[in-house]
Amino acid sequence: MIYLDNAATTKPAQDVLDTFVKVNQDLYFNPNSPHQAGLQAEQLLQQAKVQIDRILGLENRYDIIFTSGATESNNMALKGAAYNRKPFADEIIVSVIEHPSVLEVMRHLEEEGFKLKYVNVTTEGKIDLEHLKSLMSSNVGLVTCMQVNNITGQEQPIAEIAQLLKDYPKAHFHVDAVQAIGKVPLTFNRVDSMSFSGHKFNGLKGQGLLLARNIHNLEPVIHGGGQEYGLRSGTVNLPIDIAIVKALKQAVQQRDALNSRLRQYNNDLRAFLQTFRGVKINSPVNSAPHILNVGFDGVKGEVLVNAFSKQNVMLSTTSACSSKRGHLNEVLLSMGVPESQIEGSIRISMGALTSEADIEGFKAAFEKVYEEMKELLKS
């Protein structure tokens, strides 16, 4: 099998799995228990947070909250920041290019009376900074933006947004860094909260992180025993929390080498695909290297995914969280991509385990699929 759907999920690294199993076997104790074994588990949990701080170079600027993934992290950060500021700043700025775990929270908050402002997106899929500047006011309490888009791979101007927001101290700035971690350098300066999901960087499903500069800005989504600063009550899943540290360390250490290798693959695929009539590359040239969105004008994306599956190549149409909804992708629409091209778009996403042999295998499969579909393509 040639697996090119790494933006949806990645294969867990073996030593991450081994760590998860070992902690389950040897340190299965409840960190909240007062006995010696419980205290040992609690100490390990706190050491894990110290390690994360060092791995990411946070210098104790953030509290670290373990979560079940980026969806929970995004919900906790966005709802908390919004509710905390509603009495004096009830406007929220977002764009349509965000992940469903952000957009659906925004729509829920709008139903609760918050005022949503949608910032424009350029034809390259970037936040329009001039439009963002025009939307800002003292009434804005929350701005959210992903660092790397999960559909096109486009990197967003996080540093520039943060610089703009320094003149608006009421505005909480949240960054969804799910597709950035381990692929491109992270931007922390003037970012108030940031979310991660372990299974996007060869960790396990059901593990995530939320970094928060001020936990008092957050609201608990689960009430109970007061674990994780009272923000995420419930018995701590120590094995999965320790395992994400292992995955995170590898992702950060290997980032530059992986970025360089995937950039070569990305450039190779672009050069290859551009030789085929009717095939359009939707991802901007300067986007992150692990995601390449390609449009086939005249063919349905689902048909293409099925055709590639028959060739033992696994890829997707859009985000795995929205691929079954049956509507045109909002990211590509906002970029002005023609609707027929959006309907025929597929996403190729690479990762740490992608090899040159995978790329060559994809090319061979592509030629066969193209031969089947070329009569349907518009020039």
N, C-alpha and C positions, 0 to 999 in steps of 0.2 A: 504494500500500500504506500502511495505517495500522499503524505498528509500536509496540506497547505491551507489549513483552517486554524492556525495558531492564534489569531485574534479572537476566536471564539473560546478556545481553551488549549492548553498545552499539556504534553505528557509529563507526569510527575517525575522528577529526577529520582534515581534509585536511592541516593543517600538521604533525600528528604523523606521518602517512604520508610527507610530504615530507622531514621530518627523518630518518626511518628510511632512506629511499632515498639521501639526500645523504651520510649517514655511511657507508653501504655503498659508495658510489661513491668518496668522497674520503678516508675514514679507515678503510679495511678492514683495517688492520694489527693484529697481535696485541699487546695491551697488555703481554704478558709477554716480548716480544722485546726484546733489549738495544740494538738499533740506534735511530737517531734517530726514525724513523717509529714504532717501537714505543713509545718513550718519550713521543712526542706523544699517542699513543692512551691510554696510561696516565694522562697528565696530564688528558686530557679526562674520563676515567672518574672520577678523583678530584674534578674540578671539578663533575661531575654530583652527587656525594654532598654536596658543600658547598652546591649549589643546593637540593637536597632538604631539607637541614637548615634553610636559610633560609625556604623556602616553607612548611614545616610549623611553623616557630618552635621547633625542637628544642633550640637552644642547646647543641649538642654533648653532649646527654644520652644519645644513642643511637648505636650503630654501625648502619650502613645496609648491608644485604645485598641485592644484586639476585638475584631468583629467577625461576622460570618462571611464577609466579602464586601465589595465596593457598593453594592446596592444598599446594604445596611449602613455602611459608612456615609454614603451620600445622603440617605434619609436623615440620619442622626445630625449631620453637620448642617444641612440646609434647613430642616425644620427648626432646629435649635436656634440657629442664627436669625431666622425670620421671626419666630415667636418672641425672641429676646428683644428685638428691635421694633416690633410692631407699634408700640405706643408712640414712638418718635420718628420712625423711618420705615414706612410700610410699602415702599416700592422695591421691586426686584428686577434686576436686569439679567437676561439669559438670551441664548440664541437657539435657533431650531436645529443646530448641528450637534446638540448634546445627546448623550446616551439616554435611553428611555428611563433609566433609574434616576436621572436628573429631571428630564422633561415632565414625567408623570408626577413627580413631587411638586414641580412648579405649577402644574395645572390644578393639583389638589389645593395648593396654597391660594391660588387665584379664587377658587370656590369658597375659601374661607375669608375672602375679603382683601387679600393682598393685591396690589396693582402690578401686573407684569408688563415689562417693557422688553420687546424683542429687538436686539441689536442686529443690524444688517450684516450680511456675509458677502465677501468679495467673490468674484468668479473663480478664484483659486481656493475658495473654501476657508478663508481666514476671516476672523472678526474684523469688522471695519472700525478701526480705532477712532476715526473722526466722528462716525456716527455714535459710537460709545460715548465719546466726550460730550456730544450734544445731548445725550440722554441723562447724564449725571446731574445730580442736584443733592441738596442736603436731605432730601426725602428718601434717598436710596439707601437701604439698609443691607442689601445683599447683592453681590455680583458673583456669578458662577461661570466657569469656563474650563473645558477639558484641555489638557496640554497637547495630546495627540489624538486626532480624530480616528474613531474606530472603523469608519467606512472608507476613508480616502488615505489616511495616514498623515494628513496635513498637520504640521505643527502650528500651534496657536501662539500669538505674541504675549506670553504670560508676563515676561519682565516688563514689557511696555504697558500692559494693563495695570500691573502693580504700581508702576511709576505714576500713572494717571490717577490712581485711586488714593495716592498719598495726600491729595488735597481734600479728600472726603473721608474723614476719620470715622464717621458712623458706618461706613460700608464694610461689611465682612466680605472677604475675598476667598472663595472656595475653588479649589482645583481638583478635578478628577484626573488623576495621573495613571490610570489603569493601563493605558497603552503606551505610556512613556517609560515606566520603570524597567530598567535593564536594556532599553533600546536607545534612549537619548538622555542627555544630562537633565536633571531635575532643576527647577527654579523654585527656591524657597523664599527669596527676599520679598517681604511684605505680603506673603501668602498666609492667610489666617488658618486655613484647614486644607487637608489633602487626603485623598482616599486611594487605597490600593486593593488589589484582589490577588491572592496567592496563585490561583490556578492560571493566571496569565503569564507567570514567569516560572513555570515548571515546579510550582508548589501544588498544593492540594485544593480541591474544591471545598468550599465551606470555611475558608480562612481568609481574613482580610485585616486591614489596618486603617485606622483613622488617626491622623496627626492633627492636633488642635493647639493653637497658641494659648487659648484661654478656655478651659473646660466649662467655665461658668457661662459661656455663650451657648452651651449645648443643652438639649433637653433629652431626658431618657426616653427611649422608645419601648423599653421593657422595665417594669417596676418589680421589685422583689427584695432580694437579700443585700443589694447595695454593692455588688462586685463592679470592678472597672469604674471607680470613682462614682458609683451610683448611676452610671449611664447605661450599663448593660448587665442587669442583674441575671443571676443564674450561675450554676456551678461552672467555674472556669474550665475550658477545654485545654488543659495544659499540653497534652501531646501535639495538638494542632497548632498551638501558639508557639511552641518550641520549633516545630517543623518549618514554620514560615520564616523564622530567622535564618535557618539553613538555606532556604530557597532565595531569600533576599540577598544574603551575602554573596552567593554565587552569581546572581543576576547583576549586582553592582560591580563585582570584580571582573566579570566577563563582558561588561557593556561595550567598551570601546572596540575590542576585538570583534565582538558580534556585530556591532554597527558597521564596521568596515567590511566584514564578509557579506552581510546581507545587502549592503550597498552595491557590491559587485554583482550579486545575483539579481538585484532590482534593475540595475543598468543593463544587464544581459537580457533580461526578460523584455524590457522596454524596446531594445534594439530588435529583438526577435519579433515581437508582436506588431511593431510598426510596419512590417513587410506584408501584412495581410490586409487585403481590401475589406473595408467595412468594420474593422476593429479599431476602437477608439480607447485611448488611455484616459481615464477620468482623474486619476491621482496626479496632482501637480508634481513637477519635476523635483522641487525642493522638499518634498514630503519625507516623513520618516521612512527608513528603508524596508521595514518588514511588511508593509501593506501596499498592495498594488490593486487598484480598482480598474476594471476593464469593461467597456461597453460594447455590446454586439447589437447594432441598430437593426431591428427586424426580427430578433429571436428572443424568446422569453428566457429570463435568467434561470428559472426553475428547470427549463428544458436543458439548458447548458449544464447545470449542476448534475442532473441525472445522467447526461451523456458522459460527463467526466467521471462520474461514479462507476459507470460501466467499464471505463478504462482504468479503474482502481486509483483515481485521483480524487482526493477529498478537498473540496473548497466550498464556498458559500456564496449567497447573493448579497446579503447585508449582515447586520448584527444578528447573532443567534437569538438575541432577546426580542427581535422584532421581525424575524424572517418569515413568520407564519401569519402576519397580519394582513397581507394582501393589498397594501397600498404603496404608492410610489415613495421612494426613500426621500425624506425631507432634506437630508444633507446635499444630495445631488441636485434636488430641485432648487435649493437655495443658491447653488452655484450656476444655475442657468443651463444645466445639461438637458438636452431635448428629452421629452418624456419617453419616446420610443427607445432611446439609448439607455435611459434609466431602467426601463423594463427588461432590457437585455444585459444588465450589468452583473458581473461576478466579482468577488473579492478573493484575491490570492494573498494569503498571509503566512509569512515564514517565521521561524523561531530558532532557538538554540540548536535544535536537532535537525534542522533542514540542511541537506547536503547538496553538493554539486550534482550528484547522481539524481537527486530528486528534481532538480531544475531541468536536467537533460531528459528525465523521464516525463516531466510535464510537457516539454516541447514536443516529444514524440506523440504523446496523447493529444495534444492540442492540434497537431496536423491532422490526426484522424477525425477529431470532432469537427474541425473546420471544414473538412471535406464533406461531412454530412450536412453541415449547416450553410455552406457558402451561397447556395442558391436563394436562401431566405434573406440574406443580408442586403441592406441598402448600402449603396456606395458612399 
